């Protein structure tokens, strides 16, 4: 009877609960839902950076075959190219609108006559 009281006291103090928790859910620290331990912040940050680099490699033409250092340089060039394209298209919109209002379709010369 003395031994039962001792086990009950240990159970209430959490001693057996702590021992059983590691065996119930595995030594590696798996939780009841099976998610496992979260990686440290540095590891999580490295995973996030790798994911972003892969995304960037898909977005930049020719980026899949580049190392990250080269990819960043190519990305900067690609951004400048895209900005230039946006600038050119913004300048073309008023010109195209002017040509459309004057009855000249795309491909007309300055006199309004369709070019060859």
N, CA, C and O of each residue as an XYZ file, in Angstrom:
464
protein
N       0.820     -1.194      0.000
C       0.000      0.000      0.000
C       0.859      1.252      0.000
O       0.492      2.266     -0.592
N       1.982      1.179      0.653
C       2.869      2.330      0.663
C       3.406      2.645     -0.718
O       3.619      3.804     -1.075
N       3.621      1.588     -1.488
C       4.138      1.791     -2.842
C       3.087      2.427     -3.751
O       3.425      3.271     -4.581
N       1.841      2.044     -3.611
C       0.763      2.628     -4.411
C       0.631      4.119     -4.119
O       0.443      4.925     -5.030
N       0.731      4.479     -2.831
C       0.637      5.886     -2.472
C       1.762      6.684     -3.106
O       1.552      7.810     -3.555
N       2.983      6.092     -3.146
C       4.141      6.740     -3.733
C       3.946      6.943     -5.231
O       4.263      8.007     -5.764
N       3.425      5.923     -5.909
C       3.168      6.059     -7.352
C       2.110      7.117     -7.618
O       2.223      7.888     -8.570
N       1.074      7.154     -6.771
C       0.036      8.173     -6.930
C       0.593      9.572     -6.744
O       0.219     10.505     -7.455
N       1.481      9.705     -5.793
C       2.088     11.017     -5.542
C       2.961     11.435     -6.726
O       2.948     12.593     -7.142
N       3.703     10.495     -7.249
C       4.530     10.824     -8.415
C       3.656     11.194     -9.612
O       3.989     12.100    -10.376
N       2.559     10.500     -9.765
C       1.671     10.801    -10.891
C       1.128     12.214    -10.757
O       1.064     12.954    -11.739
N       0.743     12.582     -9.570
C       0.204     13.922     -9.359
C       1.272     14.986     -9.578
O       0.959     16.092    -10.019
N       2.496     14.677     -9.285
C       3.576     15.641     -9.476
C       3.997     15.741    -10.936
O       4.745     16.646    -11.309
N       3.526     14.828    -11.752
C       3.855     14.883    -13.162
C       5.042     14.049    -13.544
O       5.449     14.063    -14.706
N       5.623     13.309    -12.598
C       6.802     12.509    -12.895
C       6.533     11.406    -13.897
O       7.276     11.257    -14.868
N       5.498     10.642    -13.682
C       5.186      9.569    -14.620
C       4.651     10.133    -15.927
O       4.913      9.600    -17.005
N       3.916     11.195    -15.816
C       3.364     11.799    -17.039
C       4.490     12.226    -17.985
O       4.398     12.026    -19.196
N       5.547     12.811    -17.428
C       6.670     13.221    -18.265
C       7.374     12.013    -18.868
O       7.779     12.046    -20.030
N       7.521     10.962    -18.096
C       8.158      9.759    -18.632
C       7.320      9.140    -19.738
O       7.851      8.729    -20.770
N       6.032      9.075    -19.527
C       5.157      8.435    -20.506
C       4.988      9.282    -21.765
O       4.774      8.741    -22.851
N       5.080     10.574    -21.631
C       4.902     11.429    -22.793
C       5.966     11.148    -23.856
O       5.658     11.136    -25.048
N       7.205     10.925    -23.439
C       8.262     10.680    -24.419
C       8.098      9.326    -25.085
O       8.467      9.168    -26.248
N       7.546      8.333    -24.368
C       7.373      7.019    -24.980
C       6.093      6.944    -25.792
O       6.041      6.230    -26.794
N       5.065      7.663    -25.381
C       3.813      7.625    -26.132
C       3.955      8.251    -27.510
O       3.405      7.744    -28.489
N       4.665      9.310    -27.583
C       4.740     10.064    -28.831
C       6.086      9.943    -29.520
O       6.366     10.693    -30.455
N       6.905      9.039    -29.092
C       8.189      8.843    -29.741
C       9.279      9.686    -29.112
O       9.011     10.720    -28.500
N      10.477      9.244    -29.266
C      11.620      9.932    -28.678
C      11.938     11.213    -29.426
O      12.498     12.149    -28.854
N      11.587     11.258    -30.686
C      11.973     12.419    -31.505
C      11.124     13.646    -31.225
O      11.381     14.704    -31.800
N      10.111     13.542    -30.353
C       9.345     14.719    -29.991
C       8.131     14.950    -30.880
O       7.672     16.085    -31.010
N       7.613     13.915    -31.483
C       6.425     14.074    -32.313
C       5.250     14.459    -31.433
O       5.091     13.907    -30.345
N       4.443     15.374    -31.872
C       3.267     15.749    -31.119
C       2.139     14.785    -31.437
O       2.290     13.901    -32.281
N       1.033     14.950    -30.776
C      -0.091     14.045    -30.991
C      -0.632     14.137    -32.402
O      -1.158     13.154    -32.923
N      -0.520     15.257    -33.010
C      -1.032     15.430    -34.370
C      -0.016     15.053    -35.439
O      -0.334     15.102    -36.627
N       1.177     14.685    -35.054
C       2.167     14.214    -36.003
C       2.935     15.309    -36.723
O       3.553     15.048    -37.755
N       2.910     16.514    -36.207
C       3.588     17.609    -36.896
C       5.084     17.638    -36.630
O       5.853     18.130    -37.457
N       5.497     17.123    -35.500
C       6.921     17.144    -35.182
C       7.362     18.493    -34.648
O       6.566     19.425    -34.531
N       8.605     18.576    -34.338
C       9.152     19.832    -33.820
C       9.359     20.814    -34.951
O       9.659     20.437    -36.083
N       9.194     22.063    -34.623
C       9.446     23.104    -35.611
C      10.942     23.327    -35.721
O      11.656     23.240    -34.723
N      11.426     23.615    -36.924
C      12.864     23.889    -37.052
C      13.197     25.224    -36.388
O      12.318     26.073    -36.241
N      14.433     25.416    -35.993
C      14.834     26.705    -35.416
C      14.614     27.834    -36.427
O      14.449     27.594    -37.623
N      14.617     29.038    -35.932
C      14.349     30.193    -36.798
C      15.320     30.298    -37.964
O      14.921     30.639    -39.078
N      16.573     30.010    -37.717
C      17.566     30.114    -38.795
C      17.273     29.101    -39.889
O      17.388     29.417    -41.073
N      16.898     27.897    -39.510
C      16.584     26.874    -40.506
C      15.319     27.252    -41.261
O      15.245     27.069    -42.476
N      14.332     27.772    -40.561
C      13.092     28.191    -41.221
C      13.357     29.348    -42.176
O      12.777     29.401    -43.260
N      14.219     30.266    -41.786
C      14.556     31.387    -42.655
C      15.291     30.903    -43.897
O      15.052     31.408    -44.994
N      16.182     29.930    -43.737
C      16.916     29.396    -44.885
C      15.966     28.705    -45.857
O      16.125     28.824    -47.072
N      14.992     27.992    -45.335
C      14.004     27.333    -46.190
C      13.186     28.377    -46.951
O      12.897     28.205    -48.135
N      12.818     29.456    -46.267
C      12.045     30.517    -46.916
C      12.851     31.190    -48.022
O      12.307     31.496    -49.083
N      14.134     31.421    -47.787
C      14.988     32.042    -48.809
C      15.134     31.115    -50.012
O      15.068     31.568    -51.155
N      15.332     29.822    -49.765
C      15.449     28.869    -50.872
C      14.180     28.841    -51.705
O      14.243     28.762    -52.931
N      13.020     28.904    -51.045
C      11.746     28.904    -51.762
C      11.620     30.165    -52.625
O      11.145     30.099    -53.759
N      12.039     31.295    -52.094
C      11.962     32.550    -52.840
C      12.931     32.558    -54.016
O      12.609     33.100    -55.073
N      14.104     31.972    -53.850
C      15.075     31.882    -54.949
C      14.505     31.018    -56.070
O      14.626     31.360    -57.246
N      13.876     29.886    -55.698
C      13.272     29.022    -56.726
C      12.158     29.750    -57.476
O      12.031     29.616    -58.693
N      11.359     30.515    -56.749
C      10.303     31.300    -57.394
C      10.903     32.319    -58.341
O      10.409     32.496    -59.454
N      11.949     32.984    -57.920
C      12.622     33.969    -58.761
C      13.228     33.309    -59.997
O      13.200     33.883    -61.086
N      13.772     32.113    -59.833
C      14.331     31.388    -60.978
C      13.266     31.079    -62.007
O      13.546     31.064    -63.205
N      12.042     30.831    -61.554
C      10.957     30.560    -62.504
C      10.485     31.833    -63.201
O      10.054     31.780    -64.353
N      10.562     32.972    -62.522
C      10.054     34.222    -63.078
C      11.002     34.874    -64.081
O      10.559     35.449    -65.075
N      12.288     34.784    -63.825
C      13.272     35.450    -64.672
C      13.637     34.519    -65.830
O      14.011     33.369    -65.600
N      13.532     34.999    -67.064
C      13.902     34.152    -68.199
C      15.357     33.691    -68.095
O      16.258     34.504    -67.889
N      15.577     32.389    -68.239
C      16.910     31.820    -68.148
C      17.417     31.682    -66.730
O      18.584     31.346    -66.528
N      16.570     31.931    -65.736
C      17.004     31.930    -64.352
C      17.196     30.556    -63.751
O      17.909     30.415    -62.757
N      16.574     29.531    -64.332
C      16.664     28.189    -63.740
C      18.075     27.635    -63.775
O      18.430     26.800    -62.943
N      18.877     28.079    -64.713
C      20.228     27.536    -64.829
C      21.271     28.407    -64.127
O      22.466     28.120    -64.198
N      20.830     29.460    -63.455
C      21.756     30.394    -62.807
C      21.892     30.124    -61.317
O      20.942     29.698    -60.661
N      23.085     30.379    -60.793
C      23.318     30.349    -59.358
C      22.705     31.618    -58.754
O      22.505     32.600    -59.469
N      22.406     31.611    -57.458
C      21.740     32.768    -56.853
C      22.452     34.104    -57.084
O      21.785     35.112    -57.317
N      23.786     34.140    -57.027
C      24.498     35.412    -57.226
C      24.247     35.947    -58.634
O      23.971     37.133    -58.814
N      24.344     35.068    -59.627
C      24.089     35.473    -61.007
C      22.613     35.789    -61.214
O      22.263     36.680    -61.989
N      21.754     35.055    -60.516
C      20.314     35.269    -60.640
C      19.926     36.669    -60.190
O      19.081     37.314    -60.812
N      20.541     37.139    -59.111
C      20.204     38.476    -58.617
C      20.628     39.554    -59.607
O      19.914     40.540    -59.791
N      21.776     39.377    -60.242
C      22.205     40.340    -61.261
C      21.271     40.304    -62.465
O      20.891     41.349    -62.992
N      20.903     39.104    -62.898
C      19.988     38.964    -64.031
C      18.616     39.553    -63.702
O      17.958     40.140    -64.561
N      18.198     39.387    -62.452
C      16.906     39.934    -62.020
C      16.916     41.452    -62.093
O      15.939     42.059    -62.533
N      18.001     42.065    -61.669
C      18.098     43.527    -61.737
C      18.020     44.002    -63.188
O      17.338     44.984    -63.481
N      18.710     43.313    -64.095
C      18.642     43.671    -65.516
C      17.240     43.479    -66.055
O      16.752     44.298    -66.834
N      16.584     42.391    -65.642
C      15.239     42.090    -66.125
C      14.236     43.136    -65.637
O      13.325     43.515    -66.372
N      14.405     43.600    -64.400
C      13.518     44.644    -63.878
C      13.679     45.928    -64.687
O      12.691     46.586    -65.014
N      14.918     46.283    -65.007
C      15.142     47.482    -65.825
C      14.510     47.325    -67.205
O      13.919     48.270    -67.728
N      14.632     46.137    -67.797
C      14.018     45.887    -69.096
C      12.506     46.016    -69.023
O      11.896     46.620    -69.905
N      11.899     45.465    -67.997
C      10.448     45.567    -67.841
C      10.003     47.008    -67.638
O       8.973     47.424    -68.169
N      10.779     47.770    -66.869
C      10.438     49.185    -66.674
C      10.516     49.954    -67.995
O       9.688     50.824    -68.264
N      11.517     49.625    -68.813
C      11.646     50.261    -70.114
C      10.456     49.915    -70.999
O       9.928     50.782    -71.695
N      10.031     48.658    -70.978
C       8.883     48.253    -71.780
C       7.615     48.979    -71.342
O       6.821     49.408    -72.179
N       7.425     49.117    -70.034
C       6.252     49.848    -69.533
C       6.307     51.302    -69.978
O       5.287     51.869    -70.370
N       7.477     51.905    -69.923
C       7.630     53.304    -70.348
C       7.287     53.452    -71.834
O       6.557     54.366    -72.219
N       7.814     52.554    -72.659
C       7.545     52.618    -74.106
C       6.057     52.433    -74.372
O       5.484     53.160    -75.184
N       5.426     51.480    -73.709
C       3.994     51.244    -73.937
C       3.151     52.426    -73.471
O       2.147     52.755    -74.102
N       3.547     53.067    -72.376
C       2.813     54.254    -71.929
C       2.933     55.394    -72.924
O       1.993     56.171    -73.086
N       4.065     55.507    -73.589
C       4.241     56.545    -74.602
C       3.470     56.203    -75.878
O       3.031     57.104    -76.592
N       3.305     54.930    -76.166
C       2.590     54.523    -77.373
C       1.077     54.697    -77.272
O       0.417     54.925    -78.286
N       0.527     54.595    -76.085
C      -0.930     54.673    -75.920
C      -1.487     55.996    -76.438
O      -2.455     55.969    -77.198
N      -0.932     57.156    -76.070
C      -1.484     58.404    -76.623
C      -1.328     58.481    -78.147
O      -2.217     58.982    -78.836
N      -0.220     57.995    -78.663
C      -0.013     58.040    -80.112
C      -1.028     57.158    -80.823
O      -1.575     57.545    -81.856
N      -1.281     55.979    -80.275
C      -2.254     55.085    -80.892
C      -3.659     55.668    -80.783
O      -4.456     55.531    -81.711
N      -3.971     56.311    -79.673
C      -5.281     56.941    -79.510
C      -5.458     58.064    -80.519
O      -6.536     58.218    -81.093
N      -4.410     58.848    -80.740
C      -4.465     59.938    -81.714
C      -4.699     59.383    -83.114
O      -5.505     59.916    -83.877
N      -3.991     58.315    -83.442
C      -4.164     57.724    -84.774
C      -5.557     57.141    -84.931
O      -6.126     57.203    -86.022
N      -6.120     56.577    -83.876
C      -7.452     55.984    -83.942
C      -8.514     57.068    -84.099
O      -9.494     56.869    -84.816
N      -8.331     58.213    -83.437
C      -9.307     59.298    -83.536
C      -9.282     59.931    -84.930
O     -10.307     60.444    -85.379
N      -8.174     59.910    -85.603
C      -8.063     60.506    -86.942
C      -8.453     59.532    -88.042
O      -8.322     59.855    -89.222
N      -8.923     58.362    -87.684
C      -9.395     57.422    -88.675
C      -8.304     56.609    -89.338
O      -8.555     55.944    -90.343
N      -7.137     56.647    -88.815
C      -6.049     55.895    -89.401
C      -5.851     54.618    -88.607
O      -5.648     54.655    -87.394
N      -5.911     53.507    -89.285
C      -5.699     52.230    -88.614
C      -4.216     52.005    -88.405
O      -3.387     52.741    -88.940
N      -3.891     51.017    -87.651
C      -2.503     50.691    -87.426
C      -1.862     50.310    -88.743
O      -2.413     49.504    -89.493
N      -0.729     50.868    -89.026
C      -0.034     50.599    -90.282
C      -0.143     51.747    -91.267
O       0.441     51.683    -92.348
N      -0.883     52.804    -90.917
C      -0.976     53.963    -91.806
C       0.251     54.849    -91.637
O       0.857     54.895    -90.567
N       0.605     55.545    -92.700
C       1.711     56.501    -92.584
C       1.143     57.844    -92.131
O      -0.046     57.936    -91.825
N       1.959     58.868    -92.085
C       1.530     60.157    -91.558
C       0.474     60.854    -92.400
O      -0.215     61.744    -91.901
N       0.331     60.476    -93.651
C      -0.670     61.106    -94.511
C      -2.025     60.419    -94.402
O      -2.995     60.894    -94.993
N      -2.119     59.323    -93.669
C      -3.389     58.639    -93.528
C      -3.577     57.544    -94.562
O      -4.595     56.852    -94.561
N      -2.590     57.383    -95.453
C      -2.687     56.355    -96.492
C      -2.053     55.095    -95.946
O      -0.986     55.126    -95.333
N      -2.729     53.990    -96.180
C      -2.207     52.733    -95.676
C      -0.917     52.402    -96.380
O      -0.847     52.401    -97.609
N       0.120     52.116    -95.587
C       1.434     51.804    -96.130
C       1.532     50.370    -96.622
O       0.643     49.550    -96.395
N       2.650     50.088    -97.310
C       2.841     48.749    -97.856
C       3.516     47.846    -96.900
O       3.750     46.679    -97.214
